[in-house]
Amino acid sequence: MRWLRNAMVGLTALAFVAIVVLAVQLRSELQKLQEEPVDSLHWNVTQLELDVVRLEAAATLALAVPGADLADLRKRFDLFYSRAETVVKGTMFLRLGLSNTVAPLKARMRTFLDETAALIDGEDRALRAALPQIVADVGALRTDLRATAIQVIDINAGLQDARRASLSDVIQKIAGASVALITLLLGLLGLVVALNLQADRRAYEVQRITSRLAATVGTSLDAVVVAGMDGCVIDFNAAAETIFGYTRAEAIGQPLGTLIIPPRHRAAHDAGMERMKATGVRHVVDAGRIKITAIRKSGEEFPVELSIASNDGPEGMIFIAYLRDISDARKAEAALVAARDEAQAAERTKTSFIAVMSHEMRTPLNGVIGALDVLGRTPLEPKQERFLTLARSSAKQLLRHVNDVLDISRVDAGPVGLLADRFDMPALLTTLVDTLRPAAAQKNNHVEVRILGEFPPLQGDPFRIGQIVQNFLSNAIKFTDGGQITVEAEVQRTTGLEVEVEVRVIDTGIGIAEADQSRIFEDFVMVDPTFGRSVGGTGLGLAISRRLARAMSGEVGVESAAGEGSCFWLRLPLQSAADPAQVAVPDTAQGKPLAAQALDVLVVEDNETNRIVLEEMLHHLGHRVTLAVDGGDGVEKARARRYDVILMDLSMPLMDGWTAATVIRQGGASQHSRILAVTAHVRPDRMDRFEESGMDGWLTKPLSIRSLTEALNAVPHGTPAEHRAGGTQDGSDALLDADRLNDLRRIADKDGLQRLLQKFHANMENILATIDADAETASAEELAAVLHTGVGASAVVGASRLSRELARLEAACRAGDTKALQAARKGLGSTWLETWAALRAAFWDTPT
Amino acid sequence: MMQTIRTFRATWLGACLAGALLVSGPALAETLPAPQAEVILTVSGAIGTTNADGVLALDADLMASLPQHSFTTATIWTEGTATYSGVLLRDLLAAAGATGATVKLTALNDYQISMPAADALADGPLLAFLADGQPMSTRDKGPVWLIYPFDDVAAFRTEQTYARSIWQLNRIEITD
């Protein structure tokens, strides 16, 4: 378009110049033409010829009439002369380019005129005498003149033709140039029209875009504020008016800082603007979305989401800020967070509730199981025996479920306490399979253990691993009838001490549809609830397995085809144990009676009630018991002969348990025996003395048969959670500890219990009497010691509330507050009476 | 073309001037005496001033008594330039008290032209009776030559003007 325009302009200029040049040329041609005496040439030539003819006639007449007047001849000569002079001297022929043609004639006429003029001007006589000659000369001249005239006119005609042609040529050129010029001008006009249209279109487009932009900005829900380099507002849209409270007119021209930025941020804003002006470095501009605080006209501050873009405006850089009032979003967010926290709290409460409930269920359940065990030892009729078996298996299943739920909540509650024990994987698997072999045999399943390759001794938590494998195995047995179950184990990779182990439990059972495979590891999932109910289970086994595996940085999974069987696998990273000698094979099956080996046990306990209960429990478990009444007695007996296990009370007068243990370790027959601390303190292993004293583990009072059983069964460290099975430390305010009472009923007959209670009664009466007698005089420490004996004794017989109250008073005394003791004395007395009545009711009224 | 327009315009201008002069003409012409020498130009027709037999007969002296005018020019009929002196046709018409619109001029050899009185302008034509101060003979296109200042005014270098440049003029007749 541009080159076309330029070309057209150039051509137009060229045509114009051509026309000017041609016009000048034409003008000069016309001038010449105008000045040329073309027409008078003919006239003159004709006139010359006429004059010569007249002269000839006059001369002939004069010759014919002798004596005639010569005046006419003279006049004719003068006229001819004059005419001839015109031809001879005039520039007419020269100008017409005919001078050469007429040159001979001119010469001839000159001669004639000069010769004849002398005669004409002379005497009449001489003139008359010359007349014949003059007539002859004029005649000859006439002939010449005629010939020349014809020639001149002929040549002139040609010249005029050429001139006309030339003129015509110039005119044609001008016409051509004019046509070209007009065409070009028309073209230019067209171009101008086109450009005009284009400009109109562009103007329209610009207007359209501008109005659209204005509409866009105007209808934006976000505030749009445009500011210049000086920080003053250039534009302020409707949303900005609504959000900030200023009208557009108020806002425009105002500094942005004072308008929408809270006073405390203004200095930073100004500094930022200055810095950007000085260095061009932008922190906020073109930096995407940021959240800041803005201020309304009313002075209310509110949070905004802000995005600033920069652009080159007509008067330098401009900044376009898009602001969104996010007060509501903030509120919604806060509400959401609150709702989430609430939900989480509710979830925690629920979890905690489930845990507490399960726990609370387990305690009476243990009582049921204990009672059934005791019942089983009495002679029963076959029918009763059958019901008893049914009740036992139901109770055990229920216990398993409760334990499952407890496991889940425990793992969810926080980091799982994992052991790092040495163990032998093949042995662990063999033991597990052996315990489940009877169950498998019931369903005609054959179970086999296949250890693929060599297994190094490993370090890890055999209890948890066992729990997972046992779960796989139980499932395999449940879902397989008359099939083959294979437990495979192999080391998949060894990297230094790192060993990756895979254990697979493969069955030929019903299998799992592919669609179900991914969800069976989720909580409470049973693929076929109907079937699940028929075989029992909470649907938590695999969920627990997965949690435990992950806690150990491992993974569980399944490969299965419906109808063909399943393969559950456990993949774990473990450490290989350096020393293979001390590998333990722990017991895993919960609630399962342990293969109890009779042990020699030394009980060091100063409290008589505790001693009696412990003795009864140990006898019940089939162990041989020796009693020592204090630390010194214990050391003496321990040195005298070797005991398998020494149960050491920690708080004893004269020599406490810590010291006694240290001394035993120094020498004597029981130097290397296992010494377990028995304490009311929680986690004595946290104490510094625990390491120094050489204790192997601890048990928490009050002792349950179960915790005692596990402790004595070569479990090197305590399993603290289980030790809390007494339930009295959960903060409940029960008068009596039912679990404990069950244990007591389990371990002793009616006579033994009565003896125990009588001892306890005497003990308590003695304590209360001592308090009454010595409250004023005795030292706080002495009173605390007295109270301490009461704490242990009442806990042992299950008088939980009494035990707690005594413990509180003991703590007060140790803190030197004997007044609290006196103040609590009355309450203590009533609690004791209440407790004693309840104990009597519990034991004497029991038809044991 | 432009030349024509200019000529046309000049023509109209001349006509107005001539009209103005014609009004005051007769008073001047009435004082002309009869010719004493050979008459070189006779003016007849619609004239207000006569000095002999109903015509205005002018000899060289009478011609010289009228306002004189001169210019030097070359012509296509002569060799070189000459200074021509005489009376402007306009002045003569004024002196004669001419009232007609057409001027008919006739030469010794009966060559005759007609022109509008309005074409008698201030710068030409000139009724020259002297060339380089000398009276003109018949052989030198005398006694009177109606001549234009061809060199000074390009507008006069036209065919029509050439045709009007009548020489050997001796009679003028004014008609309506």
Boltz contact constraints between the chains, C-beta under 6 A:
constraints:
  - contact:
      token1: [A, 34]
      token2: [B, 158]
      max_distance: 6.0
  - contact:
      token1: [A, 35]
      token2: [B, 157]
      max_distance: 6.0
  - contact:
      token1: [A, 37]
      token2: [B, 76]
      max_distance: 6.0
  - contact:
      token1: [A, 37]
      token2: [B, 162]
      max_distance: 6.0
  - contact:
      token1: [A, 39]
      token2: [B, 159]
      max_distance: 6.0
  - contact:
      token1: [A, 40]
      token2: [B, 162]
      max_distance: 6.0
  - contact:
      token1: [A, 78]
      token2: [B, 138]
      max_distance: 6.0
  - contact:
      token1: [A, 78]
      token2: [B, 139]
      max_distance: 6.0
  - contact:
      token1: [A, 79]
      token2: [B, 109]
      max_distance: 6.0
  - contact:
      token1: [A, 81]
      token2: [B, 139]
      max_distance: 6.0
  - contact:
      token1: [A, 82]
      token2: [B, 139]
      max_distance: 6.0
  - contact:
      token1: [A, 82]
      token2: [B, 141]
      max_distance: 6.0
  - contact:
      token1: [A, 86]
      token2: [B, 77]
      max_distance: 6.0
  - contact:
      token1: [A, 89]
      token2: [B, 78]
      max_distance: 6.0
  - contact:
      token1: [A, 89]
      token2: [B, 79]
      max_distance: 6.0
  - contact:
      token1: [A, 90]
      token2: [B, 76]
      max_distance: 6.0
  - contact:
      token1: [A, 90]
      token2: [B, 77]
      max_distance: 6.0
  - contact:
      token1: [A, 91]
      token2: [B, 76]
      max_distance: 6.0
  - contact:
      token1: [A, 92]
      token2: [B, 76]
      max_distance: 6.0
